[in-house]
């Protein structure tokens, strides 16, 4: 049997183990970090000078100090010092400074991006898969410049929002 859980390396209490409360408490601290994390800001390369217990950060690549070698991990200051959790692909953390979610895609933290198949508001689908481009109006026997301008503006808006190519 392994000594830790496979995803977040939470320590197991093993049969006959002395001081089981230490392992149990360590697991609780890591759960506190990994369960719906809220970080102080975007990934940082250096630990803050005076963190408060419970504050969390994402360790940026090429970090220094106590965070050296902990690239992309979640870091939390606790009464016992720094605790780290390796993020599992799909985990998200709330960036308190930026007010956006940070999503770990398995290779990098994506700021403000969410992956989904569609968006529903009040049970009604308002955004789905991206559709093909809409051609600009052309041809015809009577050219209405105002209508073409309005259609071009709508097409440009749809393209700028990424709803069409």
Contact map, one row per residue, 1 for C-alpha under 8 A:
111000000000000000000000000000000000000000000000000000000000000000000000000000000000000000000000000000000000000000000000000000000000000000000000000000000000000000000
111110000000000000000000000000000000000000000000000000000000000000000000000000000000000000000000000000000000000000000000000000000000000000000000000000000000000000000
111110000011110000000000000000000000000000000000000000000000000000000000000000000000000000000000000000000000000000000000000000000000000000000000000000000000000000000
011111001111000000000000000000000000000000000000000000000000000000000000000000000000000000000000000000000000000000000000000000000000000000000000000000000000000000000
011111111111000000000000000000000000000000000000000000000000000000000000000000000000000000000000000000000000000000000000000000000000000000000000000000000000000000000
000111111000000000000000000000000000000000000000000000000000000000000000000000000000000000000000000000000000000000000000000000000000000000000000000000000000000000000
000011111000000000000000000000000000000000000000000000000000000000000000000000000000000100000000000000000000000000000000000000000000000000000000000000000000000000000
000011111100000000000000000001000100000000000000000000000000000000000000000000000000111100000000000000000000000000000000000000000000000000000000000000000000000000000
000111111110000000000000000000000000000000000000000000000000000000000000000000000000100000000000000000000000000000000000000000000000000000000000000000000000000000000
000110011111000000000000011001100000000000000000000000000000000000000000000000000000000000000000000000000000000000000000000000000000000000000000000000000000000000000
001110001111100000000011011000000000000000000000000000000000000000000000000000000000000000000000000000000000000000000000000000000000000000000000000000000000000000000
001110000111110000000011001000000000000000000000000000000000000000000000000000000000000000000000000000000000000000000000000000000000000000000000000000000000000000000
001000000011111010010011000000000000000000000000000000000000000000000000000000000000000000000000000000000000000000000000000000000000000000000000000000000000000000000
001000000001111110000000000000000000000000000000000000000000000000000000000000000000000000000000000000000000000000000000000000000000000000000000000000000000000000000
000000000000111110000000000000000000000000000000000000000000000000000000000000000000000000000000000000000000000000000000000000000000000000000000000000000000000000000
000000000000011111000000000000000000000000000000000000000000000000000000000000000000000000000000000000000000000000000000000000000000000000000000000000000000000000000
000000000000111111110000000000000000000000000000000000000000000000000000000000000000000000000000000000000000000000000000000000000000000000000000000000000000000000000
000000000000000111110000000000000000000000000000000000000000000000000000000000000000000000000000000000000000000000000000000000000000000000000000000000000000000000000
000000000000000011111110000000000000000000000000000000000000000000000000000000000000000000000000000000000000000000000000000000000000000000000000000000000000000000000
000000000000100011111111000000000000000000000000000000000000000000000000000000000000000000000000000000000000000000000000000000000000000000000000000000000000000000000
000000000000000000111111100000000000000000000000000000000000000000000000000000000000000000000000000000000000000000000000000000000000000000000000000000000000000000000
000000000000000000111111110000000000000000000000000000000000000000000000000000000000000000000000000000000000000000000000000000000000000000000000000000000000000000000
000000000011100000111111111000000000000000000000000000000000000000000000000000000000000000000000000000000000000000000000000000000000000000000000000000000000000000000
000000000011100000011111111100000000000000000000000000000000000000000000000000000000000000000000000000000000000000000000000000000000000000000000000000000000000000000
000000000000000000001111111110000000000000000000000000000000000000000000000000000000000000000000000000000000000000000000000000000000000000000000000000000000000000000
000000000110000000000111111111000000000000000000000000000000000000000000000000000000000000000000000000000000000000000000000000000000000000000000000000000000000000000
000000000111000000000011111111100000000000000000000000000000000000000000000000000000000000000000000000000000000000000000000000000000000000000000000000000000000000000
000000000000000000000001111111110000000000000000000000000000000000000000000000000000000000000000000000000000000000000000000000000000000000000000000000000000000000000
000000000000000000000000111111111000000000000000000000000000000000000000000001000010000000000000000000000000000000000000000000000000000000000000000000000000000000000
000000010100000000000000011111111100000000000000000000000000000000000000000000000011100000000000000000000000000000000000000000000000000000000000000000000000000000000
000000000100000000000000001111111110000000000000000000000000000000000000000000000000000000000000000000000000000000000000000000000000000000000000000000000000000000000
000000000000000000000000000111111110100000000000000000000000000000000000000000000000000000000000000000000000000000000000000000000000000000000000000000000000000000000
000000000000000000000000000011111111100000000000000001010000000000000000011100000001100000000000000000000000000000000000000000000000000000000000000000000000000000000
000000010000000000000000000001111111100000000000000000000000000000000000010000000000101000000000000000000000000000000000000000000000000000000000000000000000000000000
000000000000000000000000000000111111100000000000000000000000000000000000000000000000000000000000000000000000000000000000000000000000000000000000000000000000000000000
000000000000000000000000000000001111110000000000000000000000000000000000000000000000000000011100000000000000000000000000000000000000000000000000000000000000000000000
000000000000000000000000000000011111111000000000000000010000000000000000000000000000000000011100000000000000000000000000000000000000000000000000000000000000000000000
000000000000000000000000000000000001111100000000000000010000000000000000000000000000000000001111000000000000000000000000000000000000000000000000000000000000000000000
000000000000000000000000000000000000111111000000000000111100000000000000000000000000000000001111000000000000000000000000000000000000000000000000000000000000000000000
000000000000000000000000000000000000011111000000000000111000000000000000000000000000000000000011100000000000000000000000000000000000000000000000000000000000000000000
000000000000000000000000000000000000001111110000000000001100000000000000000000000000000000000011110000000000000000000000000000000000000000000000000000000000000000000
000000000000000000000000000000000000001111110000000000001100000000000000000000000000000000000010110000000000001000000000000000000000000000000000000000000000000000000
000000000000000000000000000000000000000011111000000000001111000000000001000000000000000000000000000000000000000000000000000000000000000000000000000000000000000000000
000000000000000000000000000000000000000011111110000000001111001000000000000000000000000000000000000000000000000000000000000000000000000000000000000000000000000000000
000000000000000000000000000000000000000000111110000000000011111100100000000000000000000000000000000000000000000000000000000000000000000000000000000000000000000000000
000000000000000000000000000000000000000000011111000000000010001111100000000000000000000000000000000000000000000000000000000000000000000000000000000000000000000000000
000000000000000000000000000000000000000000011111100000000000000111100000000000000000000000000000000000000000000000000000000000000000000000000000000000000000000000000
000000000000000000000000000000000000000000000111111000000000000000000000000000000000000000000000000000000000000000000000000000000000000000000000000000000000000000000
000000000000000000000000000000000000000000000011111000000000000000000000000000000000000000000000000000000000000000000000000000000000000000000000000000000000000000000
000000000000000000000000000000000000000000000001111100000000000000000000000000000000000000000000000000000000000000000000000000000000000000000000000000000000000000000
000000000000000000000000000000000000000000000001111110100000000000000000000010000000000000000000000000000000000000000000000000000000000000000000000000000000000000000
000000000000000000000000000000000000000000000000011111100000000000000000000011000000000000000000000000000000000000000000000000000000000000000000000000000000000000000
000000000000000000000000000000000000000000000000001111100000000000000000000111100000000000000000000000000000000000000000000000000000000000000000000000000000000000000
000000000000000000000000000000001000000000000000000111110000000000000000000111000000000000000000000000000000000000000000000000000000000000000000000000000000000000000
000000000000000000000000000000000000001100000000001111111000000000000000000110000000000000000000000000000000000000000000000000000000000000000000000000000000000000000
000000000000000000000000000000001000111100000000000001111100000000000000011110000000000000000000000000000000000000000000000000000000000000000000000000000000000000000
000000000000000000000000000000000000001111110000000000111110000000000000011100000000000000000000000000000000000000000000000000000000000000000000000000000000000000000
000000000000000000000000000000000000001011110000000000011111000000000001111000000000000000000000000000000000000000000000000000000000000000000000000000000000000000000
000000000000000000000000000000000000000000111100000000001111101000100111111000000000000000000000000000000000000000000000000000000000000000000000000000000000000000000
000000000000000000000000000000000000000000111000000000000111111000000011000000000000000000000000000000000000000000000000000000000000000000000000000000000000000000000
000000000000000000000000000000000000000000001000000000000011111000000111000000000000000000000000000000000000000000000000000000000000000000000000000000000000000000000
000000000000000000000000000000000000000000001000000000000001111100011010000000000000000000000000000000000000000000000000000000000000000000000000000000000000000000000
000000000000000000000000000000000000000000011100000000000011111110111110000000000000000000000000000000000000000000000000000000000000000000000000000000000000000000000
000000000000000000000000000000000000000000001110000000000000011111110000000000000000000000000000000000000000000000000000000000000000000000000000000000000000000000000
000000000000000000000000000000000000000000000110000000000000001111110000000000000000000000000000000000000000000000000000000000000000000000000000000000000000000000000
000000000000000000000000000000000000000000000110000000000000000111110000000000000100000000000000000000000000000000000000000000000000000000000000000000000000000000000
000000000000000000000000000000000000000000001110000000000010001111111110000000000000000000000000000000000000000000000000000000000000000000000000000000000000000000000
000000000000000000000000000000000000000000000000000000000000011111111110000000000000000000000000000000000000000000000000000000000000000000000000000000000000000000000
000000000000000000000000000000000000000000000000000000000000011000111110000000000000000000000000000000000000000000000000000000000000000000000000000000000000000000000
000000000000000000000000000000000000000000000000000000000010101000111111100000000001000000000000000000000000000000000000000000000000000000000000000000000000000000000
000000000000000000000000000000000000000000000000000000000011111000111111100000000000000000000000000000000000000000000000000000000000000000000000000000000000000000000
000000000000000000000000000000000000000000100000000000000111100000000111110000000000011000000000000000000001100000000000000000000000000000000000000000000000000000000
000000000000000000000000000000000000000000000000000000000110000000000111111000000001111000000000000000000000000000000000000000000000000000000000000000000000000000000
000000000000000000000000000000001100000000000000000000011110000000000001111100000001111000000000000000000000000000000000000000000000000000000000000000000000000000000
000000000000000000000000000000001000000000000000000000011110000000000000111110000111100000000000000000000000000000000000000000000000000000000000000000000000000000000
000000000000000000000000000000001000000000000000000011111000000000000000011111000111000000000000000000000000000000000000000000000000000000000000000000000000000000000
000000000000000000000000000000000000000000000000001111110000000000000000001111111110000000000000000000000000000000000000000000000000000000000000000000000000000000000
000000000000000000000000000010000000000000000000000111000000000000000000000111111110000000000000000000000000000000000000000000000000000000000000000000000000000000000
000000000000000000000000000000000000000000000000000010000000000000000000000011111000000000000000000000000000000000000000000000000000000000000000000000000000000000000
000000000000000000000000000000000000000000000000000000000000000000000000000011111100000000000000000000000000000000000000000000000000000000000000000000000000000000000
000000000000000000000000000000000000000000000000000000000000000000000000000011111110000000000000000000000000000000000000000000000000000000000000000000000000000000000
000000000000000000000000000000000000000000000000000000000000000001000000001111011111000000000000000000000000000000000000000000000000000000000000000000000000000000000
000000000000000000000000000011000000000000000000000000000000000000000000001111001111100000000000000000000000000000000000000000000000000000000000000000000000000000000
000000000000000000000000000001001000000000000000000000000000000000000100111100000111110000000000000000000000000000000000000000000000000000000000000000000000000000000
000000011000000000000000000001001100000000000000000000000000000000000000111000000011111000000000000000000000000000000000000000000000000000000000000000000000000000000
000000010000000000000000000000000000000000000000000000000000000000000001110000000001111100000000000000000000000000000000000000000000000000000000000000000000000000000
000000010000000000000000000000000100000000000000000000000000000000000001110000000000111110100000000000010100000000000000000000000000000000000000000000000000000000000
000000110000000000000000000000000000000000000000000000000000000000000000000000000000011111100000000000010100000000000000000000000000000000000000000000000000000000000
000000000000000000000000000000000000000000000000000000000000000000000000000000000000001111100000000000011100000000000000000000000000000000000000000000000000000000000
000000000000000000000000000000000000000000000000000000000000000000000000000000000000000111110000000000111100000000000000000000000000000000000000000000000000000000000
000000000000000000000000000000000000000000000000000000000000000000000000000000000000001111111000000000111000000000000000000000000000000000000000000000000000000000000
000000000000000000000000000000000001100000000000000000000000000000000000000000000000000001111100000011110000000000000000000000000000000000000000000000000000000000000
000000000000000000000000000000000001111000000000000000000000000000000000000000000000000000111110000011100000000000000000000000000000000000000000000000000000000000000
000000000000000000000000000000000001111000000000000000000000000000000000000000000000000000011111001111000000000000000000000000000000000000000000000000000000000000000
000000000000000000000000000000000000011111000000000000000000000000000000000000000000000000001111111111000000000000000000000000000000000000000000000000000000000000000
000000000000000000000000000000000000011110000000000000000000000000000000000000000000000000000111111100000000000000000000000000000000000000000000000000000000000000000
000000000000000000000000000000000000000111000000000000000000000000000000000000000000000000000011111000000000000000000000000000000000000000000000000000000000000000000
000000000000000000000000000000000000000011000000000000000000000000000000000000000000000000000011111100000000000000000000000000000000000000000000000000000000000000000
000000000000000000000000000000000000000000000000000000000000000000000000000000000000000000000111111110000000000000000000000000000000000000000000000000000000000000000
000000000000000000000000000000000000000000000000000000000000000000000000000000000000000000000111011111000000001100000000000000000000000000000000000000000000000000000
000000000000000000000000000000000000000000000000000000000000000000000000000000000000000000011110001111100000001111000000000000000000000000000000000000000000000000000
000000000000000000000000000000000000000000000000000000000000000000000000000000000000000000011110000111110000111110000000000000000000000000000000000000000000000000000
000000000000000000000000000000000000000000000000000000000000000000000000000000000000000001111000000011111000111111000000000000000000000000000000000000000000000000000
000000000000000000000000000000000000000000000000000000000000000000000000000000000000001111110000000001111111110000000000000000000000000000000000000000000000000000000
000000000000000000000000000000000000000000000000000000000000000000000000000000000000000011100000000000111111110000000000000000000000000000000000000000000000000000000
000000000000000000000000000000000000000000000000000000000000000000000000000000000000001111000000000000011111000000000000000000000000000000000000000000000000000000000
000000000000000000000000000000000000000000000000000000000000000000000000000000000000000000000000000000011111100000000000000000000000000000000000000000000000000000000
000000000000000000000000000000000000000000000000000000000000000000000001000000000000000000000000000000011111110000000000000000000000000000000000000000000000000000000
000000000000000000000000000000000000000000000000000000000000000000000001000000000000000000000000000001111011111000000000000000000000000000000000000000000000000000000
000000000000000000000000000000000000000000000000000000000000000000000000000000000000000000000000000001111001111110000000000000000000000000000000000000000000000000000
000000000000000000000000000000000000000001000000000000000000000000000000000000000000000000000000000111100000111110000000000000000000000000000000000000000000000000000
000000000000000000000000000000000000000000000000000000000000000000000000000000000000000000000000000111100000011111000000000000000000000000000000000000000000000000000
000000000000000000000000000000000000000000000000000000000000000000000000000000000000000000000000000011100000011111100000000000000000000000000000000000000000000000000
000000000000000000000000000000000000000000000000000000000000000000000000000000000000000000000000000010100000000111110000000000000000000000000000000000000000000000000
000000000000000000000000000000000000000000000000000000000000000000000000000000000000000000000000000000000000000011111000000000000000000000000000000000000000000000000
000000000000000000000000000000000000000000000000000000000000000000000000000000000000000000000000000000000000000001111110000000000000000000000000000000000000000000000
000000000000000000000000000000000000000000000000000000000000000000000000000000000000000000000000000000000000000000111110000000011000000000000000000000000000000000000
000000000000000000000000000000000000000000000000000000000000000000000000000000000000000000000000000000000000000000011111000011111000000000000000000000000000000000000
000000000000000000000000000000000000000000000000000000000000000000000000000000000000000000000000000000000000000000011111100011110000000000000000000000000000000000000
000000000000000000000000000000000000000000000000000000000000000000000000000000000000000000000000000000000000000000000111111111100000000000000000000000000000000000000
000000000000000000000000000000000000000000000000000000000000000000000000000000000000000000000000000000000000000000000011111111000000000000000000000000000000000000000
000000000000000000000000000000000000000000000000000000000000000000000000000000000000000000000000000000000000000000000001111100000000000000000000000000000000000000000
000000000000000000000000000000000000000000000000000000000000000000000000000000000000000000000000000000000000000000000001111110000000000000000000000000000000000000000
000000000000000000000000000000000000000000000000000000000000000000000000000000000000000000000000000000000000000000000001111111000000000000000000000000000000000000000
000000000000000000000000000000000000000000000000000000000000000000000000000000000000000000000000000000000000000000000111101111110000000000000000000000000000000000000
000000000000000000000000000000000000000000000000000000000000000000000000000000000000000000000000000000000000000000000111100111110000000000000000000000000000000000000
000000000000000000000000000000000000000000000000000000000000000000000000000000000000000000000000000000000000000000000111000011111000000000000000000000000000000000100
000000000000000000000000000000000000000000000000000000000000000000000000000000000000000000000000000000000000000000001110000011111100000000000000000000000000000000000
000000000000000000000000000000000000000000000000000000000000000000000000000000000000000000000000000000000000000000001100000000111110000000000000000000000000000000100
000000000000000000000000000000000000000000000000000000000000000000000000000000000000000000000000000000000000000000000000000000011111000000000000000000000000000001111
000000000000000000000000000000000000000000000000000000000000000000000000000000000000000000000000000000000000000000000000000000001111100000000000000000000000000000111
000000000000000000000000000000000000000000000000000000000000000000000000000000000000000000000000000000000000000000000000000000000111110000000000000000000000000000011
000000000000000000000000000000000000000000000000000000000000000000000000000000000000000000000000000000000000000000000000000000000011111000000000000000000000000000011
000000000000000000000000000000000000000000000000000000000000000000000000000000000000000000000000000000000000000000000000000000000001111100000000000000000010000000011
000000000000000000000000000000000000000000000000000000000000000000000000000000000000000000000000000000000000000000000000000000000000111110000000000000000000000000000
000000000000000000000000000000000000000000000000000000000000000000000000000000000000000000000000000000000000000000000000000000000000011111000000000100110010000000000
000000000000000000000000000000000000000000000000000000000000000000000000000000000000000000000000000000000000000000000000000000000000001111100000000100110000000000000
000000000000000000000000000000000000000000000000000000000000000000000000000000000000000000000000000000000000000000000000000000000000000111110000000000000000000000000
000000000000000000000000000000000000000000000000000000000000000000000000000000000000000000000000000000000000000000000000000000000000000011111010000000000000000000000
000000000000000000000000000000000000000000000000000000000000000000000000000000000000000000000000000000000000000000000000000000000000000001111110000000000000000000000
000000000000000000000000000000000000000000000000000000000000000000000000000000000000000000000000000000000000000000000000000000000000000000111110000000000000000000000
000000000000000000000000000000000000000000000000000000000000000000000000000000000000000000000000000000000000000000000000000000000000000000011111000000000000000000000
000000000000000000000000000000000000000000000000000000000000000000000000000000000000000000000000000000000000000000000000000000000000000000111111100000000000000000000
000000000000000000000000000000000000000000000000000000000000000000000000000000000000000000000000000000000000000000000000000000000000000000000111111100000000000000000
000000000000000000000000000000000000000000000000000000000000000000000000000000000000000000000000000000000000000000000000000000000000000000000011111110000000000000000
000000000000000000000000000000000000000000000000000000000000000000000000000000000000000000000000000000000000000000000000000000000000000000000001111111000000000000000
000000000000000000000000000000000000000000000000000000000000000000000000000000000000000000000000000000000000000000000000000000000000000000000001111111100000000000000
000000000000000000000000000000000000000000000000000000000000000000000000000000000000000000000000000000000000000000000000000000000000000110000001111111110000000000000
000000000000000000000000000000000000000000000000000000000000000000000000000000000000000000000000000000000000000000000000000000000000000000000000111111111000000000000
000000000000000000000000000000000000000000000000000000000000000000000000000000000000000000000000000000000000000000000000000000000000000000000000011111111100000000000
000000000000000000000000000000000000000000000000000000000000000000000000000000000000000000000000000000000000000000000000000000000000000110000000001111111110000000000
000000000000000000000000000000000000000000000000000000000000000000000000000000000000000000000000000000000000000000000000000000000000000110000000000111111111000000000
000000000000000000000000000000000000000000000000000000000000000000000000000000000000000000000000000000000000000000000000000000000000000000000000000011111111100000000
000000000000000000000000000000000000000000000000000000000000000000000000000000000000000000000000000000000000000000000000000000000000000000000000000001111111110000000
000000000000000000000000000000000000000000000000000000000000000000000000000000000000000000000000000000000000000000000000000000000000010100000000000000111111111000000
000000000000000000000000000000000000000000000000000000000000000000000000000000000000000000000000000000000000000000000000000000000000000000000000000000011111111100000
000000000000000000000000000000000000000000000000000000000000000000000000000000000000000000000000000000000000000000000000000000000000000000000000000000001111111110000
000000000000000000000000000000000000000000000000000000000000000000000000000000000000000000000000000000000000000000000000000000000000000000000000000000000111111111110
000000000000000000000000000000000000000000000000000000000000000000000000000000000000000000000000000000000000000000000000000000000000000000000000000000000011111111111
000000000000000000000000000000000000000000000000000000000000000000000000000000000000000000000000000000000000000000000000000000000000000000000000000000000001111111100
000000000000000000000000000000000000000000000000000000000000000000000000000000000000000000000000000000000000000000000000000000000000000000000000000000000000111111110
000000000000000000000000000000000000000000000000000000000000000000000000000000000000000000000000000000000000000000000000000000000100000000000000000000000000011111111
000000000000000000000000000000000000000000000000000000000000000000000000000000000000000000000000000000000000000000000000000000101110000000000000000000000000011111111
000000000000000000000000000000000000000000000000000000000000000000000000000000000000000000000000000000000000000000000000000000000111110000000000000000000000011011111
000000000000000000000000000000000000000000000000000000000000000000000000000000000000000000000000000000000000000000000000000000000111110000000000000000000000001001111
